[in-house]
């Protein structure tokens, strides 16, 4: 499902079934006018809370119902790549960025594997930080990629499904 290199501010958009390459994402953002490059890497963690939102925004320690995660699978709707590209274009339009990239993994992932990388480059760090946060939050909310978590107690849970 790789879409590869893009033009304009959106430089790399991909959904991959193989390990993600952090260096390739950074290289895609090359721009001599960029004073700030911000990178977010989402990894598979070893725990989650039952009924979790899947957004990772909360303080997991505050939820006593945390379960050990043994692994997970990501599945993507056939329109996911198109939606990911649209999200990237929207974020580029909302922020003064020179370049941005977003790649997401699908398939079976182990604890510690990289699941998603989003990155932005801008003339100044503040805009790059803001754009990166907007990009990961909008991706999580709007791109139809679903997580199927497997827990140590033998149970499982789908996160992000309609």
N, C-alpha and C positions, 0 to 999 in steps of 0.2 A: 504494500500500500504506500510505498514511498512516493512522495511527490518531488522531493529533492529541491534543488536551488530555485529560487524565485527571483523576481525583479522588484525594484523599488525598495521600500523599507522592509518589506517582508522578504527575508532572504532564504529561509529554510523552513519547510513545513513537511512533516513526515509522520507516519504511523508505521512502526517497525515490529517485526516478530523476532528480531535478533537484538543482542545487547546494544544499548545506546552509546554513542560515541561523544563524550563531552568535548573533546578537542575539535571535532568536526563542527559542533554547534558554535564554539567560540570562533573558529576560523571563518564561519559563514558571516559573522558580524563585522569582519574587518572593515574599518573606515578610519582614515587618518584624522577626521574631524571629531571623532568620538573621544571625549575625555573620561567618560564613564561607561563601563560595561557591567551589567548586573546579571547574575546567573542564579536560577533556582533549580535545584535538583531534588526531585521527590523520590524517596527510596521506600522499599517495602520494610515496614517496621515489624517487630516481633510481638506486638500486642495491638488490640483495638477494643473499644467498648462495644458491648452488645447493642445493636440498634444504632450504631454510630452513623453520623452523617457522611462520613467518608471524606470530609473536607479538611480534617486535621487542624481545625482552628481552635478547638477547645483544649483545656488543660486535662489531659487524660487521667492524671492523678486524682482529679476531683470526682471521677466516676469510679465508684467501687466495683462496678460490674465489668471491669476490664478482663479480656480473655487473651490467652496466648495464641498468636497466629502462627501457623506452620507453613503457610504459603498461600498463593492466590493466583487467580487467572484473570486477565483483562480480555474483554471481548469488545469489538467495535462494530457499530452499525455500518452498513455499506456507505452511508452518507457522512461518516465521521471525518474523513479527510477533507471533504468539501466544507463541512462546518468548521473544522479547525482552521482552514485557510480564511474563511469569512471572519472568524474571531480575531485572527491575527491582523487582518486588514482593518477591522473596527478599532482595535487597540492602537494600531499605527495612526489612524485618523484622530484618535482622542488625545494622543500624546506627541510631544515634539521629539520623536526618536529618529535616529538615522538608520537603524536596522533592528530587526527582531527575528527570533526563531522560536519554533515550538516543535518538539518531537515527543511522541508518546509510544510506549511499548504495549504490545498485545501478546497474548499467550500466557504460558505458565512462568511465574516468577518466584524466586526463592527469597527468603529473608535477606535484606541487604542489597538486592538487585535494584538498579535504577529503573523507575517506572515512567518518569516524565522529566523533561528538561525544557525550561523556557528561559530565554535570554533576550536582553535588549541592550542597545548601545545608543547613547545620546551625547550631546556636547557636554552635559553636566550630570553629575551623579543623581541629583534629586529627581530629575525627570526619568532617568533610567530605573531607579528604585520604584517610583510610582507606576511606571508602565509595566514592569515585571510583575508587580503585585496584581495589577489589573488583568494582565494576561493569564496568570495561573488561576485567578478566581473566576474569570469569565470562561476559560477552558473547562474548568470543573463543573460549572453551572450549565453550560450550553452544548458541549460536544458529547455526542452519544457514545461514550465509552464506559463500560460497566465493569465493576470489580466483584469477583466471586471469591470471598475469603474462606479459608479453611482453618478451623480452630483445633487446638490440642485436645479438647474434650470430645472431638469427633463431629461436632456440629459445623454448620457452614452458614454463610449469609451473603446475599447479593446486595451490593451497595450501588446507588445511582441509577437503578432501573426505573423506567416510567411506571 
